[in-house]
Amino acid sequence: MTQSNSNPLTEKVDALWKFSSSLLQTIPPLRWVGYTLLFLTFVDLVLLLIPPQLTNPVWEFQTMGAIVEQVAVPLIAFVLIFYGEQNLRPKWERPLLSLLSLLTLLFGIFLLLLVPLGVINTLRIDKQSNTQIDTQVEQRMTQIQQVQQQLEQANTEEQMENLLSRLDTQGRTPEIQSAQELEEIKNQLSDFVSRTESSTKTQAEETRRNRRILLFKNSLKWNLGALVSGVLFIAIWKATGWTRKRA
Protein backbone atom coordinates (compact mmCIF):
# COMPACT_ATOMS: atom_id res chain seq x y z
CA MET A 1 0.00 0.00 0.00
CA THR A 2 2.75 2.39 0.98
CA GLN A 3 4.94 1.32 -1.93
CA SER A 4 2.11 1.83 -4.45
CA ASN A 5 1.50 5.33 -3.11
CA SER A 6 5.21 6.19 -3.21
CA ASN A 7 5.54 5.37 -6.90
CA PRO A 8 3.26 8.17 -8.15
CA LEU A 9 4.94 10.56 -5.72
CA THR A 10 8.37 9.56 -6.99
CA GLU A 11 7.24 10.01 -10.58
CA LYS A 12 5.96 13.50 -9.81
CA VAL A 13 9.22 14.43 -8.12
CA ASP A 14 11.20 13.11 -11.09
CA ALA A 15 9.01 15.00 -13.54
CA LEU A 16 9.38 18.19 -11.52
CA TRP A 17 13.15 17.71 -11.39
CA LYS A 18 13.36 17.21 -15.16
CA PHE A 19 11.24 20.30 -15.74
CA SER A 20 13.45 22.37 -13.42
CA SER A 21 16.59 21.10 -15.15
CA SER A 22 15.25 21.94 -18.60
CA LEU A 23 14.16 25.36 -17.35
CA LEU A 24 17.64 26.07 -16.00
CA GLN A 25 19.14 25.19 -19.37
CA THR A 26 17.11 27.95 -21.03
CA ILE A 27 18.42 30.66 -18.68
CA PRO A 28 21.85 31.33 -20.31
CA PRO A 29 20.44 31.74 -23.86
CA LEU A 30 17.74 34.11 -22.58
CA ARG A 31 20.37 36.22 -20.85
CA TRP A 32 22.46 36.45 -24.01
CA VAL A 33 19.36 37.56 -25.89
CA GLY A 34 18.97 40.26 -23.25
CA TYR A 35 22.57 41.42 -23.65
CA THR A 36 22.12 41.54 -27.42
CA LEU A 37 18.94 43.61 -27.17
CA LEU A 38 20.65 45.96 -24.73
CA PHE A 39 23.61 46.44 -27.07
CA LEU A 40 21.32 47.16 -30.03
CA THR A 41 19.40 49.65 -27.89
CA PHE A 42 22.65 51.42 -27.02
CA VAL A 43 23.61 51.67 -30.70
CA ASP A 44 20.17 53.05 -31.63
CA LEU A 45 20.35 55.58 -28.80
CA VAL A 46 23.78 56.84 -29.88
CA LEU A 47 22.66 57.21 -33.50
CA LEU A 48 19.49 58.93 -32.35
CA LEU A 49 21.35 61.56 -30.33
CA ILE A 50 23.91 62.38 -33.03
CA PRO A 51 24.06 65.16 -34.02
CA PRO A 52 22.47 66.84 -30.99
CA GLN A 53 20.26 69.91 -31.43
CA LEU A 54 19.67 70.84 -27.82
CA THR A 55 18.22 74.28 -28.57
CA ASN A 56 15.66 72.92 -31.04
CA PRO A 57 12.38 72.03 -29.28
CA VAL A 58 11.15 70.03 -32.28
CA TRP A 59 14.30 67.86 -32.26
CA GLU A 60 14.09 67.39 -28.50
CA PHE A 61 10.41 66.45 -28.69
CA GLN A 62 10.85 64.01 -31.58
CA THR A 63 13.93 62.46 -29.95
CA MET A 64 12.00 61.96 -26.75
CA GLY A 65 9.22 60.29 -28.73
CA ALA A 66 11.69 57.98 -30.48
CA ILE A 67 13.22 56.95 -27.13
CA VAL A 68 9.83 56.26 -25.56
CA GLU A 69 8.64 54.34 -28.64
CA GLN A 70 11.64 51.98 -28.30
CA VAL A 71 11.70 51.74 -24.50
CA ALA A 72 10.07 48.29 -24.49
CA VAL A 73 13.27 46.78 -25.94
CA PRO A 74 15.59 47.71 -23.03
CA LEU A 75 12.85 46.77 -20.56
CA ILE A 76 12.70 43.26 -22.01
CA ALA A 77 16.50 43.18 -22.21
CA PHE A 78 16.97 43.92 -18.51
CA VAL A 79 14.30 41.42 -17.49
CA LEU A 80 16.07 38.71 -19.49
CA ILE A 81 19.51 39.67 -18.16
CA PHE A 82 18.44 39.60 -14.51
CA TYR A 83 16.35 36.44 -14.96
CA GLY A 84 17.38 33.69 -12.55
CA GLU A 85 19.23 36.06 -10.21
CA GLN A 86 22.61 34.60 -9.18
CA ASN A 87 22.00 31.11 -10.56
CA LEU A 88 24.33 29.87 -13.32
CA ARG A 89 26.35 33.09 -13.32
CA PRO A 90 30.09 33.21 -14.09
CA LYS A 91 32.19 35.28 -11.68
CA TRP A 92 32.92 38.00 -14.23
CA GLU A 93 29.21 38.69 -14.67
CA ARG A 94 28.46 39.61 -11.06
CA PRO A 95 30.10 43.08 -11.01
CA LEU A 96 28.54 43.74 -14.42
CA LEU A 97 25.09 43.02 -12.99
CA SER A 98 25.66 45.56 -10.24
CA LEU A 99 26.55 48.16 -12.87
CA LEU A 100 23.51 47.28 -14.99
CA SER A 101 21.26 47.54 -11.95
CA LEU A 102 22.55 51.06 -11.36
CA LEU A 103 21.99 51.78 -15.05
CA THR A 104 18.29 50.92 -14.70
CA LEU A 105 18.01 53.49 -11.91
CA LEU A 106 19.77 56.19 -13.93
CA PHE A 107 17.72 55.46 -17.05
CA GLY A 108 14.52 55.49 -15.01
CA ILE A 109 15.39 58.91 -13.58
CA PHE A 110 16.30 60.11 -17.09
CA LEU A 111 12.88 59.05 -18.39
CA LEU A 112 11.11 60.80 -15.51
CA LEU A 113 13.06 63.98 -16.25
CA LEU A 114 11.86 63.80 -19.85
CA VAL A 115 8.27 64.40 -18.70
CA PRO A 116 8.62 68.09 -17.70
CA LEU A 117 10.90 68.66 -20.69
CA GLY A 118 8.24 67.11 -22.93
CA VAL A 119 5.54 69.37 -21.50
CA ILE A 120 7.69 72.47 -21.97
CA ASN A 121 8.61 71.52 -25.53
CA THR A 122 4.94 70.86 -26.31
CA LEU A 123 4.08 74.42 -25.36
CA ARG A 124 7.10 75.81 -27.23
CA ILE A 125 6.25 73.90 -30.41
CA ASP A 126 2.61 74.97 -30.20
CA LYS A 127 3.71 78.59 -29.87
CA GLN A 128 6.13 78.27 -32.80
CA SER A 129 3.44 76.65 -34.93
CA ASN A 130 0.97 79.43 -34.16
CA THR A 131 3.58 82.07 -34.96
CA GLN A 132 4.39 80.38 -38.26
CA ILE A 133 0.73 80.15 -39.25
CA ASP A 134 0.09 83.77 -38.23
CA THR A 135 3.07 84.91 -40.31
CA GLN A 136 1.87 82.99 -43.36
CA VAL A 137 -1.66 84.36 -42.97
CA GLU A 138 -0.34 87.88 -42.56
CA GLN A 139 1.74 87.58 -45.73
CA ARG A 140 -1.22 86.16 -47.60
CA MET A 141 -3.56 88.87 -46.36
CA THR A 142 -1.04 91.54 -47.37
CA GLN A 143 -1.02 90.13 -50.89
CA ILE A 144 -4.82 90.08 -50.95
CA GLN A 145 -5.02 93.68 -49.77
CA GLN A 146 -2.59 94.72 -52.48
CA VAL A 147 -4.77 93.04 -55.09
CA GLN A 148 -7.85 94.76 -53.67
CA GLN A 149 -6.15 98.15 -53.88
CA GLN A 150 -5.03 97.51 -57.44
CA LEU A 151 -8.52 96.33 -58.29
CA GLU A 152 -10.06 99.53 -56.95
CA GLN A 153 -7.60 101.59 -59.01
CA ALA A 154 -8.26 99.64 -62.23
CA ASN A 155 -10.84 101.88 -63.90
CA THR A 156 -9.92 101.32 -67.55
CA GLU A 157 -9.75 98.26 -69.78
CA GLU A 158 -5.99 98.56 -70.10
CA GLN A 159 -5.44 98.80 -66.34
CA MET A 160 -7.65 95.75 -65.76
CA GLU A 161 -5.84 93.74 -68.43
CA ASN A 162 -2.50 94.62 -66.85
CA LEU A 163 -3.80 93.53 -63.45
CA LEU A 164 -5.11 90.24 -64.83
CA SER A 165 -1.82 89.55 -66.60
CA ARG A 166 0.07 89.98 -63.33
CA LEU A 167 -2.33 87.67 -61.51
CA ASP A 168 -2.35 84.98 -64.21
CA THR A 169 1.23 83.88 -64.83
CA GLN A 170 0.17 81.53 -67.65
CA GLY A 171 -0.70 84.39 -69.99
CA ARG A 172 -4.43 83.72 -70.23
CA THR A 173 -5.45 87.39 -70.05
CA PRO A 174 -8.81 88.09 -71.72
CA GLU A 175 -9.34 91.15 -73.88
CA ILE A 176 -11.87 93.56 -72.40
CA GLN A 177 -14.05 95.05 -75.13
CA SER A 178 -16.46 97.29 -73.22
CA ALA A 179 -17.09 99.09 -69.95
CA GLN A 180 -19.80 96.57 -69.10
CA GLU A 181 -17.36 93.70 -69.53
CA LEU A 182 -14.86 95.61 -67.40
CA GLU A 183 -17.40 95.96 -64.61
CA GLU A 184 -18.34 92.27 -64.78
CA ILE A 185 -14.72 91.14 -64.58
CA LYS A 186 -14.09 93.59 -61.78
CA ASN A 187 -17.03 92.22 -59.78
CA GLN A 188 -15.98 88.62 -60.41
CA LEU A 189 -12.42 89.34 -59.37
CA SER A 190 -13.63 91.19 -56.28
CA ASP A 191 -15.77 88.18 -55.29
CA PHE A 192 -12.82 85.86 -55.89
CA VAL A 193 -10.54 87.98 -53.70
CA SER A 194 -13.15 88.01 -50.93
CA ARG A 195 -13.53 84.22 -51.09
CA THR A 196 -9.75 83.83 -51.07
CA GLU A 197 -9.51 86.00 -47.98
CA SER A 198 -12.18 83.97 -46.20
CA SER A 199 -10.73 80.60 -47.25
CA THR A 200 -7.25 81.68 -46.15
CA LYS A 201 -8.50 82.35 -42.63
CA THR A 202 -10.52 79.11 -42.58
CA GLN A 203 -7.61 76.99 -43.79
CA ALA A 204 -5.29 78.64 -41.29
CA GLU A 205 -7.59 77.80 -38.39
CA GLU A 206 -8.03 74.24 -39.65
CA THR A 207 -4.28 73.79 -39.98
CA ARG A 208 -3.79 75.25 -36.51
CA ARG A 209 -6.37 72.89 -35.03
CA ASN A 210 -5.00 69.77 -36.78
CA ARG A 211 -1.43 70.54 -35.77
CA ARG A 212 -2.45 71.15 -32.18
CA ILE A 213 -4.46 67.93 -31.97
CA LEU A 214 -1.56 65.87 -33.36
CA LEU A 215 0.95 67.64 -31.11
CA PHE A 216 -1.02 67.11 -27.92
CA LYS A 217 -1.84 63.49 -28.79
CA ASN A 218 1.85 62.72 -29.24
CA SER A 219 2.70 64.71 -26.12
CA LEU A 220 0.21 62.76 -24.02
CA LYS A 221 1.38 59.41 -25.41
CA TRP A 222 5.09 60.10 -25.04
CA ASN A 223 4.93 61.82 -21.65
CA LEU A 224 2.74 59.09 -20.22
CA GLY A 225 5.05 56.46 -21.74
CA ALA A 226 8.11 58.14 -20.23
CA LEU A 227 6.43 58.31 -16.82
CA VAL A 228 5.33 54.66 -16.77
CA SER A 229 8.63 53.42 -18.21
CA GLY A 230 10.65 55.45 -15.72
CA VAL A 231 8.71 53.92 -12.83
CA LEU A 232 9.24 50.42 -14.27
CA PHE A 233 13.00 50.91 -14.60
CA ILE A 234 13.22 52.13 -11.01
CA ALA A 235 11.14 49.11 -9.96
CA ILE A 236 13.66 46.84 -11.73
CA TRP A 237 16.46 48.58 -9.83
CA LYS A 238 14.69 47.94 -6.52
CA ALA A 239 13.98 44.32 -7.46
CA THR A 240 17.65 43.71 -8.29
CA GLY A 241 18.97 44.61 -4.87
CA TRP A 242 20.61 41.17 -4.79
CA THR A 243 23.17 42.42 -7.33
CA ARG A 244 24.42 44.96 -4.79
CA LYS A 245 24.89 42.45 -1.98
CA ARG A 246 28.29 40.97 -1.38
CA ALA A 247 28.50 37.23 -1.89
C-alpha positions as a Markdown table, in Angstrom:
| # | Residue | x | y | z |
|---|---|---|---|---|
| 1 | Met | 0.0 | 0.0 | 0.0 |
| 2 | Thr | 2.7 | 2.4 | 1.0 |
| 3 | Gln | 4.9 | 1.3 | -1.9 |
| 4 | Ser | 2.1 | 1.8 | -4.4 |
| 5 | Asn | 1.5 | 5.3 | -3.1 |
| 6 | Ser | 5.2 | 6.2 | -3.2 |
| 7 | Asn | 5.5 | 5.4 | -6.9 |
| 8 | Pro | 3.3 | 8.2 | -8.2 |
| 9 | Leu | 4.9 | 10.6 | -5.7 |
| 10 | Thr | 8.4 | 9.6 | -7.0 |
| 11 | Glu | 7.2 | 10.0 | -10.6 |
| 12 | Lys | 6.0 | 13.5 | -9.8 |
| 13 | Val | 9.2 | 14.4 | -8.1 |
| 14 | Asp | 11.2 | 13.1 | -11.1 |
| 15 | Ala | 9.0 | 15.0 | -13.5 |
| 16 | Leu | 9.4 | 18.2 | -11.5 |
| 17 | Trp | 13.2 | 17.7 | -11.4 |
| 18 | Lys | 13.4 | 17.2 | -15.2 |
| 19 | Phe | 11.2 | 20.3 | -15.7 |
| 20 | Ser | 13.5 | 22.4 | -13.4 |
| 21 | Ser | 16.6 | 21.1 | -15.1 |
| 22 | Ser | 15.2 | 21.9 | -18.6 |
| 23 | Leu | 14.2 | 25.4 | -17.4 |
| 24 | Leu | 17.6 | 26.1 | -16.0 |
| 25 | Gln | 19.1 | 25.2 | -19.4 |
| 26 | Thr | 17.1 | 28.0 | -21.0 |
| 27 | Ile | 18.4 | 30.7 | -18.7 |
| 28 | Pro | 21.9 | 31.3 | -20.3 |
| 29 | Pro | 20.4 | 31.7 | -23.9 |
| 30 | Leu | 17.7 | 34.1 | -22.6 |
| 31 | Arg | 20.4 | 36.2 | -20.9 |
| 32 | Trp | 22.5 | 36.5 | -24.0 |
| 33 | Val | 19.4 | 37.6 | -25.9 |
| 34 | Gly | 19.0 | 40.3 | -23.2 |
| 35 | Tyr | 22.6 | 41.4 | -23.6 |
| 36 | Thr | 22.1 | 41.5 | -27.4 |
| 37 | Leu | 18.9 | 43.6 | -27.2 |
| 38 | Leu | 20.7 | 46.0 | -24.7 |
| 39 | Phe | 23.6 | 46.4 | -27.1 |
| 40 | Leu | 21.3 | 47.2 | -30.0 |
| 41 | Thr | 19.4 | 49.7 | -27.9 |
| 42 | Phe | 22.6 | 51.4 | -27.0 |
| 43 | Val | 23.6 | 51.7 | -30.7 |
| 44 | Asp | 20.2 | 53.0 | -31.6 |
| 45 | Leu | 20.3 | 55.6 | -28.8 |
| 46 | Val | 23.8 | 56.8 | -29.9 |
| 47 | Leu | 22.7 | 57.2 | -33.5 |
| 48 | Leu | 19.5 | 58.9 | -32.3 |
| 49 | Leu | 21.3 | 61.6 | -30.3 |
| 50 | Ile | 23.9 | 62.4 | -33.0 |
| 51 | Pro | 24.1 | 65.2 | -34.0 |
| 52 | Pro | 22.5 | 66.8 | -31.0 |
| 53 | Gln | 20.3 | 69.9 | -31.4 |
| 54 | Leu | 19.7 | 70.8 | -27.8 |
| 55 | Thr | 18.2 | 74.3 | -28.6 |
| 56 | Asn | 15.7 | 72.9 | -31.0 |
| 57 | Pro | 12.4 | 72.0 | -29.3 |
| 58 | Val | 11.1 | 70.0 | -32.3 |
| 59 | Trp | 14.3 | 67.9 | -32.3 |
| 60 | Glu | 14.1 | 67.4 | -28.5 |
| 61 | Phe | 10.4 | 66.5 | -28.7 |
| 62 | Gln | 10.9 | 64.0 | -31.6 |
| 63 | Thr | 13.9 | 62.5 | -30.0 |
| 64 | Met | 12.0 | 62.0 | -26.7 |
| 65 | Gly | 9.2 | 60.3 | -28.7 |
| 66 | Ala | 11.7 | 58.0 | -30.5 |
| 67 | Ile | 13.2 | 57.0 | -27.1 |
| 68 | Val | 9.8 | 56.3 | -25.6 |
| 69 | Glu | 8.6 | 54.3 | -28.6 |
| 70 | Gln | 11.6 | 52.0 | -28.3 |
| 71 | Val | 11.7 | 51.7 | -24.5 |
| 72 | Ala | 10.1 | 48.3 | -24.5 |
| 73 | Val | 13.3 | 46.8 | -25.9 |
| 74 | Pro | 15.6 | 47.7 | -23.0 |
| 75 | Leu | 12.8 | 46.8 | -20.6 |
| 76 | Ile | 12.7 | 43.3 | -22.0 |
| 77 | Ala | 16.5 | 43.2 | -22.2 |
| 78 | Phe | 17.0 | 43.9 | -18.5 |
| 79 | Val | 14.3 | 41.4 | -17.5 |
| 80 | Leu | 16.1 | 38.7 | -19.5 |
| 81 | Ile | 19.5 | 39.7 | -18.2 |
| 82 | Phe | 18.4 | 39.6 | -14.5 |
| 83 | Tyr | 16.3 | 36.4 | -15.0 |
| 84 | Gly | 17.4 | 33.7 | -12.5 |
| 85 | Glu | 19.2 | 36.1 | -10.2 |
| 86 | Gln | 22.6 | 34.6 | -9.2 |
| 87 | Asn | 22.0 | 31.1 | -10.6 |
| 88 | Leu | 24.3 | 29.9 | -13.3 |
| 89 | Arg | 26.4 | 33.1 | -13.3 |
| 90 | Pro | 30.1 | 33.2 | -14.1 |
| 91 | Lys | 32.2 | 35.3 | -11.7 |
| 92 | Trp | 32.9 | 38.0 | -14.2 |
| 93 | Glu | 29.2 | 38.7 | -14.7 |
| 94 | Arg | 28.5 | 39.6 | -11.1 |
| 95 | Pro | 30.1 | 43.1 | -11.0 |
| 96 | Leu | 28.5 | 43.7 | -14.4 |
| 97 | Leu | 25.1 | 43.0 | -13.0 |
| 98 | Ser | 25.7 | 45.6 | -10.2 |
| 99 | Leu | 26.6 | 48.2 | -12.9 |
| 100 | Leu | 23.5 | 47.3 | -15.0 |
| 101 | Ser | 21.3 | 47.5 | -12.0 |
| 102 | Leu | 22.6 | 51.1 | -11.4 |
| 103 | Leu | 22.0 | 51.8 | -15.1 |
| 104 | Thr | 18.3 | 50.9 | -14.7 |
| 105 | Leu | 18.0 | 53.5 | -11.9 |
| 106 | Leu | 19.8 | 56.2 | -13.9 |
| 107 | Phe | 17.7 | 55.5 | -17.0 |
| 108 | Gly | 14.5 | 55.5 | -15.0 |
| 109 | Ile | 15.4 | 58.9 | -13.6 |
| 110 | Phe | 16.3 | 60.1 | -17.1 |
| 111 | Leu | 12.9 | 59.1 | -18.4 |
| 112 | Leu | 11.1 | 60.8 | -15.5 |
| 113 | Leu | 13.1 | 64.0 | -16.3 |
| 114 | Leu | 11.9 | 63.8 | -19.8 |
| 115 | Val | 8.3 | 64.4 | -18.7 |
| 116 | Pro | 8.6 | 68.1 | -17.7 |
| 117 | Leu | 10.9 | 68.7 | -20.7 |
| 118 | Gly | 8.2 | 67.1 | -22.9 |
| 119 | Val | 5.5 | 69.4 | -21.5 |
| 120 | Ile | 7.7 | 72.5 | -22.0 |
| 121 | Asn | 8.6 | 71.5 | -25.5 |
| 122 | Thr | 4.9 | 70.9 | -26.3 |
| 123 | Leu | 4.1 | 74.4 | -25.4 |
| 124 | Arg | 7.1 | 75.8 | -27.2 |
| 125 | Ile | 6.3 | 73.9 | -30.4 |
| 126 | Asp | 2.6 | 75.0 | -30.2 |
| 127 | Lys | 3.7 | 78.6 | -29.9 |
| 128 | Gln | 6.1 | 78.3 | -32.8 |
| 129 | Ser | 3.4 | 76.7 | -34.9 |
| 130 | Asn | 1.0 | 79.4 | -34.2 |
| 131 | Thr | 3.6 | 82.1 | -35.0 |
| 132 | Gln | 4.4 | 80.4 | -38.3 |
| 133 | Ile | 0.7 | 80.2 | -39.2 |
| 134 | Asp | 0.1 | 83.8 | -38.2 |
| 135 | Thr | 3.1 | 84.9 | -40.3 |
| 136 | Gln | 1.9 | 83.0 | -43.4 |
| 137 | Val | -1.7 | 84.4 | -43.0 |
| 138 | Glu | -0.3 | 87.9 | -42.6 |
| 139 | Gln | 1.7 | 87.6 | -45.7 |
| 140 | Arg | -1.2 | 86.2 | -47.6 |
| 141 | Met | -3.6 | 88.9 | -46.4 |
| 142 | Thr | -1.0 | 91.5 | -47.4 |
| 143 | Gln | -1.0 | 90.1 | -50.9 |
| 144 | Ile | -4.8 | 90.1 | -50.9 |
| 145 | Gln | -5.0 | 93.7 | -49.8 |
| 146 | Gln | -2.6 | 94.7 | -52.5 |
| 147 | Val | -4.8 | 93.0 | -55.1 |
| 148 | Gln | -7.8 | 94.8 | -53.7 |
| 149 | Gln | -6.1 | 98.2 | -53.9 |
| 150 | Gln | -5.0 | 97.5 | -57.4 |
| 151 | Leu | -8.5 | 96.3 | -58.3 |
| 152 | Glu | -10.1 | 99.5 | -56.9 |
| 153 | Gln | -7.6 | 101.6 | -59.0 |
| 154 | Ala | -8.3 | 99.6 | -62.2 |
| 155 | Asn | -10.8 | 101.9 | -63.9 |
| 156 | Thr | -9.9 | 101.3 | -67.5 |
| 157 | Glu | -9.8 | 98.3 | -69.8 |
| 158 | Glu | -6.0 | 98.6 | -70.1 |
| 159 | Gln | -5.4 | 98.8 | -66.3 |
| 160 | Met | -7.6 | 95.8 | -65.8 |
| 161 | Glu | -5.8 | 93.7 | -68.4 |
| 162 | Asn | -2.5 | 94.6 | -66.8 |
| 163 | Leu | -3.8 | 93.5 | -63.5 |
| 164 | Leu | -5.1 | 90.2 | -64.8 |
| 165 | Ser | -1.8 | 89.6 | -66.6 |
| 166 | Arg | 0.1 | 90.0 | -63.3 |
| 167 | Leu | -2.3 | 87.7 | -61.5 |
| 168 | Asp | -2.4 | 85.0 | -64.2 |
| 169 | Thr | 1.2 | 83.9 | -64.8 |
| 170 | Gln | 0.2 | 81.5 | -67.6 |
| 171 | Gly | -0.7 | 84.4 | -70.0 |
| 172 | Arg | -4.4 | 83.7 | -70.2 |
| 173 | Thr | -5.4 | 87.4 | -70.0 |
| 174 | Pro | -8.8 | 88.1 | -71.7 |
| 175 | Glu | -9.3 | 91.2 | -73.9 |
| 176 | Ile | -11.9 | 93.6 | -72.4 |
| 177 | Gln | -14.0 | 95.1 | -75.1 |
| 178 | Ser | -16.5 | 97.3 | -73.2 |
| 179 | Ala | -17.1 | 99.1 | -70.0 |
| 180 | Gln | -19.8 | 96.6 | -69.1 |
| 181 | Glu | -17.4 | 93.7 | -69.5 |
| 182 | Leu | -14.9 | 95.6 | -67.4 |
| 183 | Glu | -17.4 | 96.0 | -64.6 |
| 184 | Glu | -18.3 | 92.3 | -64.8 |
| 185 | Ile | -14.7 | 91.1 | -64.6 |
| 186 | Lys | -14.1 | 93.6 | -61.8 |
| 187 | Asn | -17.0 | 92.2 | -59.8 |
| 188 | Gln | -16.0 | 88.6 | -60.4 |
| 189 | Leu | -12.4 | 89.3 | -59.4 |
| 190 | Ser | -13.6 | 91.2 | -56.3 |
| 191 | Asp | -15.8 | 88.2 | -55.3 |
| 192 | Phe | -12.8 | 85.9 | -55.9 |
| 193 | Val | -10.5 | 88.0 | -53.7 |
| 194 | Ser | -13.2 | 88.0 | -50.9 |
| 195 | Arg | -13.5 | 84.2 | -51.1 |
| 196 | Thr | -9.8 | 83.8 | -51.1 |
| 197 | Glu | -9.5 | 86.0 | -48.0 |
| 198 | Ser | -12.2 | 84.0 | -46.2 |
| 199 | Ser | -10.7 | 80.6 | -47.3 |
| 200 | Thr | -7.3 | 81.7 | -46.1 |
| 201 | Lys | -8.5 | 82.3 | -42.6 |
| 202 | Thr | -10.5 | 79.1 | -42.6 |
| 203 | Gln | -7.6 | 77.0 | -43.8 |
| 204 | Ala | -5.3 | 78.6 | -41.3 |
| 205 | Glu | -7.6 | 77.8 | -38.4 |
| 206 | Glu | -8.0 | 74.2 | -39.7 |
| 207 | Thr | -4.3 | 73.8 | -40.0 |
| 208 | Arg | -3.8 | 75.3 | -36.5 |
| 209 | Arg | -6.4 | 72.9 | -35.0 |
| 210 | Asn | -5.0 | 69.8 | -36.8 |
| 211 | Arg | -1.4 | 70.5 | -35.8 |
| 212 | Arg | -2.5 | 71.2 | -32.2 |
| 213 | Ile | -4.5 | 67.9 | -32.0 |
| 214 | Leu | -1.6 | 65.9 | -33.4 |
| 215 | Leu | 0.9 | 67.6 | -31.1 |
| 216 | Phe | -1.0 | 67.1 | -27.9 |
| 217 | Lys | -1.8 | 63.5 | -28.8 |
| 218 | Asn | 1.8 | 62.7 | -29.2 |
| 219 | Ser | 2.7 | 64.7 | -26.1 |
| 220 | Leu | 0.2 | 62.8 | -24.0 |
| 221 | Lys | 1.4 | 59.4 | -25.4 |
| 222 | Trp | 5.1 | 60.1 | -25.0 |
| 223 | Asn | 4.9 | 61.8 | -21.6 |
| 224 | Leu | 2.7 | 59.1 | -20.2 |
| 225 | Gly | 5.0 | 56.5 | -21.7 |
| 226 | Ala | 8.1 | 58.1 | -20.2 |
| 227 | Leu | 6.4 | 58.3 | -16.8 |
| 228 | Val | 5.3 | 54.7 | -16.8 |
| 229 | Ser | 8.6 | 53.4 | -18.2 |
| 230 | Gly | 10.6 | 55.5 | -15.7 |
| 231 | Val | 8.7 | 53.9 | -12.8 |
| 232 | Leu | 9.2 | 50.4 | -14.3 |
| 233 | Phe | 13.0 | 50.9 | -14.6 |
| 234 | Ile | 13.2 | 52.1 | -11.0 |
| 235 | Ala | 11.1 | 49.1 | -10.0 |
| 236 | Ile | 13.7 | 46.8 | -11.7 |
| 237 | Trp | 16.5 | 48.6 | -9.8 |
| 238 | Lys | 14.7 | 47.9 | -6.5 |
| 239 | Ala | 14.0 | 44.3 | -7.5 |
| 240 | Thr | 17.6 | 43.7 | -8.3 |
| 241 | Gly | 19.0 | 44.6 | -4.9 |
| 242 | Trp | 20.6 | 41.2 | -4.8 |
| 243 | Thr | 23.2 | 42.4 | -7.3 |
| 244 | Arg | 24.4 | 45.0 | -4.8 |
| 245 | Lys | 24.9 | 42.4 | -2.0 |
| 246 | Arg | 28.3 | 41.0 | -1.4 |
| 247 | Ala | 28.5 | 37.2 | -1.9 |
